[in-house]
Amino acid sequence: MREIVILIPDIDVHQNVEIDVRINGKKQTLKYRVELVSWEGCCDKESDRVTVLKKKIADYDKDWQLMEIGMPANNQIPLVFRKKLD
């Protein structure tokens, strides 16, 4: 799938973003979700953080696919998931 970058306003964690697009005149709704993974107080080593991320991704709802792992900040890292198309 090709990518188009669309800037959206800041959203709260666990909110969904729905984007309606038309491809060759056919309308599709793409759904995205941002999840923050926090490792505050649980991970002293970087390898522990990787383990936490792997588990979160592996255990995530299978109807959603990982699209992006964001930049870590304040002992958290954002994960962006997109709902799989039917």
SVG drawing of the C-alpha trace seen along z (x, -y; Angstrom):
<svg xmlns="http://www.w3.org/2000/svg" viewBox="-17 -20 37 32">
<polyline fill="none" stroke="black" stroke-width="0.4" points="0.0,0.0 1.3,-3.5 1.5,-6.1 0.2,-9.6 1.2,-11.7 -1.7,-13.5 -1.1,-15.7 -3.9,-15.4 -4.3,-17.3 -3.1,-15.8 -5.4,-13.2 -5.9,-11.5 -4.5,-8.0 -6.9,-5.1 -8.9,-7.3 -9.6,-6.1 -9.0,-8.2 -11.2,-7.5 -10.2,-8.8 -12.5,-8.5 -10.7,-8.2 -11.7,-7.6 -9.6,-5.4 -10.8,-5.4 -14.1,-6.7 -14.6,-3.9 -14.9,-5.1 -13.0,-3.4 -12.8,-4.3 -9.4,-3.7 -9.3,-3.4 -6.2,-4.1 -5.6,-3.8 -2.7,-5.2 -1.6,-3.2 1.0,-4.4 3.2,-1.7 4.7,-2.7 7.7,-1.1 8.0,-3.4 9.0,-1.4 9.1,1.9 12.2,1.9 15.7,1.0 17.4,2.2 16.8,1.4 16.4,5.2 13.5,5.3 11.8,2.5 12.1,4.4 10.5,7.4 7.6,5.3 7.0,3.9 7.2,7.3 4.6,8.7 2.2,5.7 2.4,6.1 2.0,9.9 -0.9,9.8 -2.7,6.9 -6.2,7.4 -5.6,9.4 -8.1,7.2 -5.5,4.4 -2.0,4.3 1.0,2.3 1.8,-0.6 4.4,-2.6 6.4,-2.6 6.9,-6.3 9.7,-8.1 10.0,-7.3 9.3,-10.2 8.7,-10.4 9.1,-6.6 6.5,-5.9 6.5,-4.9 3.5,-5.4 2.3,-2.6 0.1,-3.3 -2.3,-0.5 -4.6,-0.4 -7.7,1.7 -7.3,4.4 -9.5,3.9 -12.3,6.4"/>
</svg>
